[in-house]
Amino acid sequence: MTRTQSGKPQEDPYGTDDAIRSAADVHRYARLTCLADQPPGSVGIETEWFVVDTESVSRPVPPARTMAALTDAVAGSSYDHRGSPSNGATGIPGHTTLPGGTRITFEPGGQLELSAPPLPLSDALARTAADLARIRSMLTGAGLALVGMGTDPLRPPHRHLTTSRYRAMERYFRAGGGSAGMMMMCSTASVQVNLDAGSPAQWAGRFELAHTLGPALVAMFAASPMLAGIATGYRSTRQALWSKIDRTRTRPVATAHQPDPASAWADYLLAARVMLLRDPDGGFQQPPAATTFGEWVAGDSPLPRIPTVRDLIYHATTVFPPVRPRGWLELRYLDATPAGNWPVVVAVTTALLDDARAADIAADVCLPVAHEWATAALRGLRDTALHKAARACAGAARDALGRMGAATSLLTAVDAYFDAYVEPGRCPADDLIDRLAEVGPAGLLRAEIDRNMIENNNRTNGCPQATTQVAGPTTTDVIAL
């Protein structure tokens, strides 16, 4: 059995060992599994965090150390959830969930990933916040802290996870001749928003809108101007890194020429290069030569056997488009954000897709910038067209959240974010750039540690969250990633 995004069972359309003998088989499988009939109404939240040693912020923190600090925090129960790790991240053996249902896993560089079960927006935010506060409390006692940014501003990439998947993945990226793949694996973090696909009549529109919104939301929430001690010149270095990785697996799925999500997804999977092959013993190896899944299916490759449904399922976990259809809409393009702003990221994104009036407005205002991914990564809201789209989206989202019955505290946080960033045409990356000359990349990490302590104290005392101070603009040179 598989699970839909709401946890309802859905029969497997194939046996996993069945052979894939033609492109038509891939299209048939995509049509049966791409999106599920589920009315909008719940959100699965995934947040990724850099784990930092509070005494020595330049020191890498291996997952084993984080795991040791969290052992007493986990509940040991499991659940089927829409926020399941999409990249094979390794969980804590025997201790996978927190009391609120949030699952703990790790990214290759030791980033902590928290994946919450799908719930209505207010419940999802509350559950995630409660579990996050519990984790932070446990880590504090071990001299560790969580920092939210799209890229690690100080520490060079270091792969801590040693499973065969990640060894083969690293070899694959290195064979491509660049460092972006390794940086992506080990030095990036995101806020991932997972939303219901809607009814079949809504699939094409919601899938397209999730893509159309991308550049405006990337610019609105960009928070990664530093990478491994270097000011890159980008507002979202994380987004820029994705664009440097094998485009057969990172470009957007939706295209003007293929409006049907299932057909677009099947074409995407066929065109993507095969990254990993399963060994008979369950491990992974890099293919002997570059080949697409379509070439493998057609027999035009040096790969040793006919692909199976199991191979196709696994292949789908090794492609990383901005929006990935997994029965639900998995939005992957948002930076992890500092200053406790992740609830704003989730709430605004959800409102723009799930509220019909806000969705109509967002579709219109974002259409002129729907393909400006590179500009969004480089300039953020300093781009006039993106700023215009973001301001309109901000107003639409704020109205939608009111209609959705959002809590006063959330509306206050959203208003504060819009006033500090969207109205003046800034993003969190601009604040980080402003502080960089004074405190350096290590100081950026320390400042976020201190801010999180204040946030936790405010949460404990029932005080509203402090907003970020906005300083004047500075510039940096763009580096080649």
PyMOL commands that set and color helices and strands:
alter all, ss='L'
color gray80, all
select helices_A, chain A and resi 23-33+63-73+121-140+164-175+180-187+200-212+214-221+237-244+261-271+293-298+309-316+342-354+356-369+373-382+384-403+408-422+428-461
alter helices_A, ss='H'
color red, helices_A
select strands_A, chain A and resi 2-3+9-10+43-53+90-91+103-106+112-115+144-147+190-195+226-227+230-231+277-278+284-285+323-325+329-335
alter strands_A, ss='S'
color yellow, strands_A
deselect
rebuild
show_as cartoon
